[in-house]
């Protein structure tokens, strides 16, 4: 009986992990990051394997669409504008998940 309880608990935990958000920036990216001006910059992270991912920079509203690989890794290249003191954002969406890096 104890084995059945342990197996059931493990299955429940694995299902909860699957329901948790998978969309994330790389640990090197996030709020308050500085991007090179007037250049193509790579934004990358993780998502559900083979999911469609959309990356949008607030400076021009252009969305770059990519697909996560079989391991859930994705990367997109955004063209940045001339530098300014205006706070910008980078928004990433995949399915019903959405994350945003602020004060870029």
Secondary structure as a PSIPRED ss2 file (coil, helix, strand):
# PSIPRED VFORMAT (PSIPRED V4.0)

   1 X C   1.000  0.000  0.000
   2 X H   0.000  1.000  0.000
   3 X H   0.000  1.000  0.000
   4 X H   0.000  1.000  0.000
   5 X H   0.000  1.000  0.000
   6 X H   0.000  1.000  0.000
   7 X H   0.000  1.000  0.000
   8 X H   0.000  1.000  0.000
   9 X H   0.000  1.000  0.000
  10 X H   0.000  1.000  0.000
  11 X H   0.000  1.000  0.000
  12 X H   0.000  1.000  0.000
  13 X H   0.000  1.000  0.000
  14 X H   0.000  1.000  0.000
  15 X H   0.000  1.000  0.000
  16 X H   0.000  1.000  0.000
  17 X H   0.000  1.000  0.000
  18 X H   0.000  1.000  0.000
  19 X H   0.000  1.000  0.000
  20 X C   1.000  0.000  0.000
  21 X C   1.000  0.000  0.000
  22 X C   1.000  0.000  0.000
  23 X C   1.000  0.000  0.000
  24 X E   0.000  0.000  1.000
  25 X E   0.000  0.000  1.000
  26 X C   1.000  0.000  0.000
  27 X C   1.000  0.000  0.000
  28 X C   1.000  0.000  0.000
  29 X C   1.000  0.000  0.000
  30 X C   1.000  0.000  0.000
  31 X C   1.000  0.000  0.000
  32 X C   1.000  0.000  0.000
  33 X C   1.000  0.000  0.000
  34 X C   1.000  0.000  0.000
  35 X C   1.000  0.000  0.000
  36 X C   1.000  0.000  0.000
  37 X C   1.000  0.000  0.000
  38 X C   1.000  0.000  0.000
  39 X C   1.000  0.000  0.000
  40 X E   0.000  0.000  1.000
  41 X E   0.000  0.000  1.000
  42 X E   0.000  0.000  1.000
  43 X E   0.000  0.000  1.000
  44 X E   0.000  0.000  1.000
  45 X E   0.000  0.000  1.000
  46 X E   0.000  0.000  1.000
  47 X C   1.000  0.000  0.000
  48 X C   1.000  0.000  0.000
  49 X C   1.000  0.000  0.000
  50 X C   1.000  0.000  0.000
  51 X C   1.000  0.000  0.000
  52 X E   0.000  0.000  1.000
  53 X E   0.000  0.000  1.000
  54 X E   0.000  0.000  1.000
  55 X E   0.000  0.000  1.000
  56 X E   0.000  0.000  1.000
  57 X E   0.000  0.000  1.000
  58 X C   1.000  0.000  0.000
  59 X C   1.000  0.000  0.000
  60 X C   1.000  0.000  0.000
  61 X C   1.000  0.000  0.000
  62 X C   1.000  0.000  0.000
  63 X E   0.000  0.000  1.000
  64 X E   0.000  0.000  1.000
  65 X E   0.000  0.000  1.000
  66 X E   0.000  0.000  1.000
  67 X E   0.000  0.000  1.000
  68 X C   1.000  0.000  0.000
  69 X C   1.000  0.000  0.000
  70 X C   1.000  0.000  0.000
  71 X C   1.000  0.000  0.000
  72 X C   1.000  0.000  0.000
  73 X E   0.000  0.000  1.000
  74 X E   0.000  0.000  1.000
  75 X E   0.000  0.000  1.000
  76 X E   0.000  0.000  1.000
  77 X E   0.000  0.000  1.000
  78 X E   0.000  0.000  1.000
  79 X E   0.000  0.000  1.000
  80 X C   1.000  0.000  0.000
  81 X C   1.000  0.000  0.000
  82 X C   1.000  0.000  0.000
  83 X C   1.000  0.000  0.000
  84 X C   1.000  0.000  0.000
  85 X C   1.000  0.000  0.000
  86 X C   1.000  0.000  0.000
  87 X C   1.000  0.000  0.000
  88 X C   1.000  0.000  0.000
  89 X C   1.000  0.000  0.000
  90 X E   0.000  0.000  1.000
  91 X E   0.000  0.000  1.000
  92 X E   0.000  0.000  1.000
  93 X E   0.000  0.000  1.000
  94 X E   0.000  0.000  1.000
  95 X C   1.000  0.000  0.000
  96 X C   1.000  0.000  0.000
  97 X E   0.000  0.000  1.000
  98 X E   0.000  0.000  1.000
  99 X E   0.000  0.000  1.000
 100 X E   0.000  0.000  1.000
 101 X E   0.000  0.000  1.000
 102 X C   1.000  0.000  0.000
 103 X C   1.000  0.000  0.000
 104 X C   1.000  0.000  0.000
